[in-house]
Amino acid sequence: MATIADVAEVAGVSASTVSYVLSGKRAISAATRARVEEAVSRLGYRPHAGARALASSRTGVLALVVPLHDDVDVGVVMQFVRGVVTTARAHDHDILLLTQEETAGLERVTSTSLVDGLVVLDIGVDDPRVGVLARLGRPTVLVGVPRDPHGLSCVDFDFAGAARVAVAHLAALGHRRVGLVGATPSSVRRGAGYADRLREGFLAGAAAAGLTTAAAPCAATAEGARACLAELRAQLPAPTALVVHNEAALPHLLAALDAEGTRVPDDLSIVSVGAPDARARALTGLDVPALDIGRASVEVLLERTAAPRAPEVRLLSSLLTDRGSTAAPR
């Protein structure tokens, strides 16, 4: 493996000159810079991350914090991860993946300057990590919107707005009795922000349209889907439409409806809010742009690693796509 001394020898300069060229800390003549860059390219030299951090206060590494809960839909999470990783690479940054929810890992990577900044997924309404991240002072972008962001920037999907659009679509078709199939019970218990925001948007949109509603969480199992349908019907007999915000439960929900002979959309209309690739079949709905959210989170973070900026909340949206799973009630 080539060293900085090897680069200096091939370029015919001192090791300190190579360091200055790489760090940009001193003005170097164009001819000398060209010789150093040619030597770096020929030898395939890459500065050690620790040395690069000492020289420039930058590591070229971003941390991606992805707690892997038991009920997590890995396919959906990987869409966010892909957006983060591909965007980071496009900006010549590597990704350090942290999968624990505990704050010890956050303290470790920031206190030892392993990373330039952090993208933190699955932010809860009252997430204890948010206060810790604000105290640590490393540039951070939250994927999610907590009750108190503590001055940190947030990027997410506009779940409340999506729910209002879904309800308005059903109301325009003539539906007046609409149920919400919500996130998993464990997501609700841990205060997942997306679950709360979508439910609030659903209830607000339904109230504005004068609809009668019911809402229930749904475990991502066949039994959970049947139990959710039973709970919704107990609260709201004979609903004519459902808004579903639970990609993992969708296959079980549709199977339960098929088994009881309920036809979509003839007997029951369905609007889905979720990652499009995770749907069991084509459903009318709003796609959560996970790739775009991952991309935007890295772009916002890199802006803040380059220079201090005021915190912001950036919510992405999408249009409702009619895929034939909604119709006027009979």
Secondary structure by P-SEA (a helix, b strand, c coil): cccaaaaaaaacccaaaaaaaaaccccccaaaaaaaaaaaaaacccccaaaaaaacccccbbbbbbbbccccaaaaaaaaaaaaaaaaaaacbbbbbbccccaaaaaaaaaaccccbbbbcccccccaaaaaaaaaccbbbbcccccccccbbbbbcaaaaaaaaaaaaaaaacccbbbbbcccaaaaaaccaaaaaaaaaaaaaaaaacccbbbbbbcccaaaaaaaaaaaaaacccccbbbbccccaaaaaaaaaaaacccccccbbbbbbcccccccccccccccaaaaaaaaaaaaaaaaaaccccbbbbbbbccccccccccccc
